[in-house]
Amino acid sequence: MSIDSCPVRESIREINDKSWVIGGRILLSRQSLPPSSGTFWGDGTGSFYTITDAPHPPSEYLPLPATSHPFEKVYDVGDAHATWIIGEAALKVQLVPKEIPSVTREHVTINEVKKRSFSFAIPEVYHHAEFEGRYYIFLSKIHGETLSQAWPKMGETAKQNCVARVVSIIKELMVWRGPNISGVDGGYLPDRYLARRGPREEKDWSPSELLRCCQELGMDCSTFVFHHLDLGPGNIFVNDTFEINAIIDWECAGFIPIDWIRTKFTMCPGLDLDDFDWEYLDKRVEYRWRVATELANEGFDQVTKKWFSWAGIPMNN
């Protein structure tokens, strides 16, 4: 099976217990000593992973065994996106959306964000590649719990402190301004809620079309501010005292109208807490509704009712 036809979740193939091929072109090896040059990181037990080009034609390899391998798959969505923890790194593999060919890549965004000074950590980019319609990015692993994991253990004060901190982070990012509704390099912004409703492959994600949509919704489009756009609790890491210390997953970040920030927190279920432990809807939405309320207290506007009408979705959904 060619790599472009195999499922994304099967992107890692095993050569032996110390070597793997990723995407048919990236050779991942584990060795006892760090190399003198090139990309490498620790495996967490004293050895090191390295990346080189895979041999062409590739050596024989097999699908990753169901057990007895050192990788942990932590994300697998619709066979379009999968993430593994590989020692002290995370590997993300995703399909490049054919309908958004000019979308800003995550490594571009992270590299630009790192040129600025923010009060939280973000991952380092170890390596990135793109071929056969797939995007591969190796990032440094962030330690600790996600806010979604920590939330059930938090008291009222800790929860409100985290919510206030999220709003503070949003205001930090807003200092960075852009000329269009776009990624940091002017590329397309992959926020499906901002594009006109319809089949995904028929949507127009260009900056000019997103601007037209925002104007139809009555947003203030005089200024475009930088925003993460996916500040759900699964992308926020906290330390042992529930203080936010890192933000991950910058693939959707870019410049947007200010009004979209609070609007998205009021209507986007992707910003909910993980629902496997929650029996009731009010618990799943607690985090994002608290953030939306704090944003309102800070003077952020929203166009939520207009968005539901514009998108043709009943408000109670």
N, C-alpha and C positions, 0 to 999 in steps of 0.2 A: 504494500500500500504506500503510495507517495505521501510525502509529508503534508502536501496541500489538501489531501483528501482525508487524512486521518483526523479524528476529533482533537480539538485543542487540548483537552484533558489528557491526551496521550502523547503530548509533545516530547516527553522525556523517554528515551529508549536506552536500555542497558547493554553495555559491551561486556563488562565484568563488574566485580564488586568495588572497583576503584575508578571506573571510567563509564561515562554516559555520553550519548549524543542528543543534543537538543535541537529540534527542528531540522535534523538531518545535516546541519552545517556547523553547529557549535559543539566543540568537544569540551566536556567538563571532566576534570580529573581530580582525584584526591591523593595527596602525598604527605609525607611526614615532615618535610621541611618547606619553608616558603621559597618561592622562586626568586631569583635575583632581579627579575624584571617582569613586566606584564601584570595582568589583572589577577588578584588572588584575595582570599579572605579566609578566616578561620572556620573550622567545622564545629567548634565548641568543645572539642576534646583534645586539642593539641596538634591536630593535623590541619591541612590547608587545602582549599579548593582552588583550582586554576582554570582559566579559560583560554583556549586556542581554537584555531580553525579545525574543523573536523576533516579527516582525510577524504579525498575525492578519487575514485568513488568511495563511499563510506565503508568501513569495516562491517562485518555482520553484527547485527544487534537485535535485541528482542524487546518486546514491550516491557515496561517497568513492572516487576512483580507486584502482586497485590500486597505482599508483606516482605519483610527482610530487605528493606532498602532505607536509606537514611533521610528521605525527603518527606515532608509533611504537607499535604495539600490542604490549604486553608480557605480556598475560594474556588468555586466552580459554578458558573452561571451560563445556562443555555448553550453550552459548547461554543461560546463566543469569547470567553475570558476565564482564565484559570490562574491561580497563584499558588506557589509552593514556597515553603521555608527550606532553605538549603544551608545548613549551618548558620553562620552569622549573616546570611543574605536572604533576600526574597526574590524570587523569579516570577515575573508577571508575563503571561503570554495572552495576546488577544488578536482577534481578527481585525484587520484594518477595514473599517466600514466603507464599502464601495460607494455609498451615497454621500460620504463626506471625505473625499480623497485628500482634501487640503487641511484636514484637522491638525491642530497643533499637537505635536508629540509630547509625551510627558517629560522626557529628558530635557527637551528645550525649555519647558516651563520651569522645571526644578533648577536648571542651571541659571536662569534669569532670576528666580526667587533668591537663590543663594548669593547673588551679587548685592542684595539688600540686607539690612540688619533687622531681624525680627526677634521677638522675645520667646520663641519656641524652636524646637529642633525639627528638621525635616530630613528624610533619608538622603544618603549620598548615592549618586549614580555610579555603579561599578562598570557597567557595560550595557550597550543597547545595539540592536540590530533589527533589520526589517527586510524580509524577503518572502516571496511566494504568498503575499497577501496577509502576512502575520507580523506582528510587532513584538519584540522580545526586549525586556528591560530587567537588569539585575540591580537591585538596590540594597543598601545596608539595612539590616534587620533592626527594628525598633523594639526595645525591651519594655516590659511592663504590661499592664492590662489596658484594653480599650475602655473607653467610657461606657460602652454598652455592657461590657462584662462587669465593670465596677458599680454601675448604677444601682442594682438591687441591694448592695451593701452600704450605700451612702445614706446619711441622715439628711434632714432638711437643709441644714446650714451648708453642708458639703455640696449638695445639689445646686443650691442657689449660687454658691461661689463659682462652681463650674460654669453655670449658665452666664453669669456676669463676665467670666473670663472669656468665654466664646465670643460674646459681643465685643469685648475689648480687642480680641484678635481680629474680628471683622473690621473694626475701626482702624487697626494697625494696617491691614492690607489695603484699605480704601485710600490711603495716602498716595498710592501708586495709581496714576491715571493713564488712560489710553485714548487714542483718537477714534476708535470704532468699537462695536460689539464684536469682539474677536479674541483669539488667543494672543499670547504675548508677542508672537512674531507676525501678527496680522492674519494668521490662519483661521480656519473655520472653528467655531465654538460648538462642541458637541452636546449642547443642552437640549434634549428632546422636548422639554416642556416649553421652550421659547419658539420652536419652529411651528409653522402652521400645521394643524392637525390633519392627519391623513396617513396613507401607507408610508412607512419609514423611507423606503427607497425612492419615493416621489417628493420628499420634502426638500426645500431649498434652505441650506444652512449657511448661506453666504452672509457676510456682515451687513450688506445692504438689505437683504430680506429680513434678517433678524431685527434690524432697525425699524423696518416697516411694521413688523408685528408688534414691537414695543410701542410704537407710536399709536397703532390701532387700539392698544390697551390703555392708552392715556398716561403712560409713564413719562416722567421727566427725562428727556433724552439729551439734555444740555451737557451732561457730564457722564463719563464712563469710568467706573472705578474697578480696581482689581478685587476679585472675590474667588474663594476656593470653589464654590458652587456645589460642593458635596460634603459639607461639614456635619455629616451624620455621626452619631456616637461610635460607629465602628471605625471611623477614620481619625479618631482623637484618642491619644494615649495619655494615661495619668500615672502618677507615681504612687507610692505606698500611702501617702496622705491625701490622695485624690486631687492633686494639683496637676493641671494640664501641662505636659512637657514636650509633646510632639504631635505633628499633624502629618498624615500620609495621604496617598492617592490624589495626586495633583493633575490627573489626566483631563479633567473637565474645567480647570481653572482658567479665568480670563477676565476681560473687561466687560462690564454690564452696566445698565442704568441702576442707580441706587435703589429705586423702588422694587427691583426684582429680588433683593436680598430678603426682606421681610415677607414678600409675597410667597416665595418658594418655601419658607419655613411653615407657612400656614396651610399649604396644599400638597406638599410632596411626601408621599409615604416612604420614599427612599431614605428619608431622614429620621424615620422612626427607630426606636429601640428594637433590638432583635426580639421577635415575637414568640420564640419557642418556650419561654418561661412565663409569658404573660397570658392570662386568661381573658382579660378585658381590654377593649380598645383604648380606654382612657389611660391605661398604664403604658401601652405601646407608644402613644403619642405624647406622653408627658414631657419628654425632653424637648422635642421641637416646639411644642406649644409654649413651654417656659421661655425658650429662646425668642419666639415670636413676640411674646408679651414684653420681654426685656427690650427688644428692639423698638416696640411701640413706645415704651417709657423713655427711650433715648431719642424719640422723634422720627424714627424711620416710617415712611409711608408704605402703603401696599395697594395692589389692585386685584385682590383675590376674587371678589365677586365678578368683576369684569373678565378675569381670566377664565373662570368656570363657564360663563356665558359664551365667551369667544371660542373656547375649546369644545363647547357642546356637551359638557359633563354636568349632571345634576349636582348641586352643592352638597347634598348629603352623602356623596360617594367619597 
